Amino acid sequence: MSEKILIGMSGGVDSSAAALLLKRQGYEVAGITLNLLDNGTASEEAARVAHQIGIEHYVLDLKDLFKEKVIKPFTDEYFSGRTPNPCVLCNCEIKFGAMLNFALEKGFDKIATGHYGEIITDEKGVHLKKSSSPKDQSYFLSMLTPFQLSHAMFPLNSMTKEETRSLAKEAGLSSAEKKDSQEICFIPDNDYASFLTQFTGQSPEEGNFIDESGNILGRHKGIIHYTIGQRKGLGVTFGKPMFVIGINPRENTVTLGENGAQYSSKFTADKVNIIEKEYSGKTFEAFVKIRCQAKPAKAFVTLGENENMEVKFTEPQRSVTLGQIAAVYVNDFVVAGGRIISCEK
């Protein structure tokens, strides 16, 4: 008897191709679209693709949960001077949280998504490995627990984006030519500040730009407009390049520094998710990715036993940003992930 797989379908090409692959591989497959926003087009597009593939399709309304578990924490982080990654939070709380719970209740064995990553299971347990695809998305999966990973599948695994599109196109799927979204789904115009103000009803207060010694350099328009490492869009001219190197919500200040000041040699993280338990409580050499577009950097990592982590780079890294997720890799396996909460030069 084949495994029953419930695959998350957004109406995009990745999840569509993944559903097609599972069906061709002989699994008992059904699709599901999560209604996270007041927008019904995604479920309509996904239902159309599911019909083309010949699989059942569910729609699960999670708008309230999405607002509670993803959007509100996102806004809270920004007003706390941090820059969060909501996609990572959505994966562990919504897709591999609520969607997985729904699947298990309905009798499915596992859930699948269109992510590019690899899951390996052996006598030691379940492991998350970096995909060999150029579109590797293991960073976005680094906060998934071993339980969640043990009930997950990533059919695209090592495929390239071109191969994925070709597969969908050859099958005549309506999503084959759909473009990838480059923005956060609930901020389609990429105007973070306007969204934060509208969602919370809070207007950001102006404050002071200061240097590392506390000297006032000018006025800023509200801390939610800035992130660590930012150089453009400061709204003030200093006659030389200046970078955001600190945000203090209590003092309502944004600290600026000259080129070089935006580098850090170490940081700490909380809310740490440890996938490879053998590293818990140990210090070891690894590669650490501090945001989705950053290259993994060599570092010494100490994983505490109380959901904390300390990272010391062998070479200082640019724009280590509070609120971002740090993913730890050893031999291309994701060991752990955690939220950056402080950094030092």
C-alpha positions, 0 to 999 in steps of 0.5 A: 500500500502506497503512502498517502501524501498531502502536498501544499499547492500555492498555484505556482510552478514549484508545488505544481511540479512537485505534485505531478512528480509524486503522482507519477511516483505512485503515491496516493496524492492530494493537494491542499491550498492554505488560505492565508490572506483575503485572496481566493485566486491562489486556491482557484489556480491550485484547484485547476492544476490539481484537476489537471493532474487528477488529484483531490484538492482541499482548501484550509482557511488559516487566515486568523492563525497566519495573522497570529503566528506570522504577521503579528510577530513580524510587526512586533519584531520590526517595532522592537528594532529587529528584522525578521524573516516571516517565511521561516516562521510560516514554514514551521508554524503554518505549513509544517505546523497547522498543515501537518496537523490537518494532514495527520488528522485526515490519515495522510502519512506525510506532507510535501511542498515545492521546496528545494531541499533533501531529507535523509533518514537513517538509523540515527534519525532524520536529517535535513541536507542542503539541496544540490540544486542552485535553488537550495532552500534549506535555510528556510527549513532550518527551524523545522523540528525533527518530528516535522522533518520526519513527516515531510517530503521535498519531491523537487530535491535537486532539480533546477528551476529550468527542469521544474518548469520544463516538467510542468510545461511538458505536462501542460500544467497551467502554472508552467509559466507563472513567475516566482514571487520575490516579495513577502506574500502579505506585503505585495508592494514591498512597502514594509513601513506602510504595512506596519503602520496600517496593520498596527495603527502605530505611526513611527516616531522620528528620532535621532541618528547617532554615531557610536559615541552617541553624538547626534548626526541628524533625524530619522523618520522612525526605526521601522524604516531601517535595517542593519547594513542599510546605506541608501534611503537614510534621508540624510547626506553625510558627505561619506558613506554611512551604514546603519549599525544599530537600532535602539527602540527604547531610545528611539535611535539609529546608530550609523557608522562608516564603512567597516563598522557594519562588520561583526565577529560574533553573535548570539541567538535564541529560540534555537531549533536543534536538528542534529541532537549530537551537537547539543551542548558542544562547540564545533566548527561549522558554516553559518548562513546569517540570512537567505542571500548570505554565503555560509561563513566559517565559524565556531558554534556553541549550542547551549542546552537552553535554546541558545547559541553562540557563534564566533566567525573566523572572519568578521561578517557584514551586517549581522542583523538582529531578528534574522535566522542563522542556519548552521551547516556541517558537511551540508547538513543543517545542524540547527537554526536560531534567531539572532538577538545580539552581535559584537565586533 
